[in-house]
Every structure is written in structure tokens, then in C-alpha cells.
Amino acid sequence: MKPDVLVETGVAHGGSLIFYASLFEAMGKGRVVGVDIEIRPHNRQAIEAHPMKKRIDLIEGSSTAPEVLAQVKALIKPGETVLVVLDSNHTKAHVLDELRAYGDLIGVGSYVVATDGIMAQVKGAPRTGEDWDWNNPLTAIHDFVAEDKRFIVEEPTFPFNEGVVTGRVTYWPDAFVKRIA
Ligand SMILES: C[S@@+](CC[C@H](N)C(=O)[O-])C[C@H]1O[C@@H](n2cnc3c(N)ncnc32)[C@H](O)[C@@H]1O
């Protein structure tokens, strides 16, 4: 897609923000907007000191709060292509709210990528929750595309595949929510 703006909810240490910003640097265009309910001072300092900071804006607040959404929207110029990655609170309720809010930010043909839908499959492993079989991003994704027909789950095709594995091996099953109308 080579978007103009990538919005990511969930910043933590900023690893993925820096990664996306560095891809934009290689492309010679693009900006990243990172949203987190709590940007810890040492993480903010490290992100702000990084050479890729020139391509990054940080917003502190809950990703679904109206004032946060207004700040995100204000950073997007008319006509810009936007891609969204959801990697904040992975409860079903929060991801569903995020899909409803951020789905309106993207244009037809773009995606909201809801990460970490693998949770149901790893329930029972150390540090997992008893409710992970239903309380996860994947159930939110499925409910969202059922309620809003402007969106479908459609993974981008592989640019090439020289192996025998044809499906995606991923922590993010059905993550690519594409806007089709
Ligand atoms: C999985 S980490 C993000 C990791 C980051 N995307 C990376 O790969 O480098 C999740 C982050 O979501 C944040 N978070 C939790 N609830 C949130 C909310 N309601 N709105 C925004 N961020 C939230 C947490 O503070 C935490 O930093």
C-alpha cells in the first residue's frame, strides 16, 4: 500500500513505531502516529532521541477516547492514505471499539490490522487468561465484519511464495480488516 500515514495503537517501548518509521524512511515518505494510554517517560525519551523521531507523532490517551481520536484525525491531511495497526488492549470489547472508531479513518482498499488474534489458541500457556478463548481480538474482528458490511477480512496476497506452505503462519489470524465500500 505504501501509505502516507500509519496509525498504531499501543506503543509500549516504541519498537514497532521505530520499525514502521524506518520503512517509511527507506520509502522516502510517510509518517507514523503512535497512541498509548501511558507513554512511560523512559520510553518517550528513547523514542524522542531516535533518528526516526522525525517521522513519528506520539499521542497519550486511550485509543478510543473521543479527544484522542480527534488528535489522530488532526494529524491526517485530506487525501492521505492511512493504514491502522491495533496493538493496544487486546480484549474483545476494546478491539471492537477500536475497529468501529478507526475503520472510519481509512479509505476504501486500506486496512485496519487487528493484531494478536492467536490468543484463543494459546490459552492455558503461562501468563494467559481463562477467558482468552472468547475475549480476544479475533472474536472482535468477526463481530465487526458481521455488523459492518463495508469491511471484510482479506489478507494481502503473498508477493511471492517459493515454499509449500500456502497459508500464513502468524500470531495475527484474520487480522487484515479491509475496507471495501
Ligand atoms: C503490546 S504493547 C504495544 C507494543 C508495540 N506495538 C510494539 O510492538 O512495539 C500494548 C500497549 O498498549 C497500551 N494500551 C493498553 N490499553 C490501551 C488503550 N486503551 N489505549 C491505548 N493504548 C493502550 C499499553 O500501555 C501498552 O503499552
The ligand as an ORCA input file, in Angstrom:
! r2SCAN-3c Opt
* xyz 0 1
  C       1.591     -4.915     23.150
  S       2.046     -3.351     23.773
  C       2.432     -2.480     22.290
  C       3.687     -2.965     21.627
  C       4.143     -2.170     20.427
  N       3.096     -2.064     19.425
  C       5.354     -2.829     19.801
  O       5.187     -3.879     19.133
  O       6.466     -2.307     19.950
  C       0.490     -2.741     24.292
  C       0.431     -1.283     24.734
  O      -0.948     -0.897     24.701
  C      -1.145      0.093     25.671
  N      -2.587      0.228     25.954
  C      -3.368     -0.521     26.793
  N      -4.628     -0.075     26.782
  C      -4.674      0.972     25.919
  C      -5.688      1.846     25.482
  N      -6.952      1.753     25.948
  N      -5.380      2.792     24.574
  C      -4.108      2.915     24.104
  N      -3.103      2.118     24.488
  C      -3.367      1.154     25.388
  C      -0.285     -0.351     26.848
  O       0.033      0.769     27.660
  C       0.921     -0.978     26.132
  O       1.976     -0.049     26.074
*
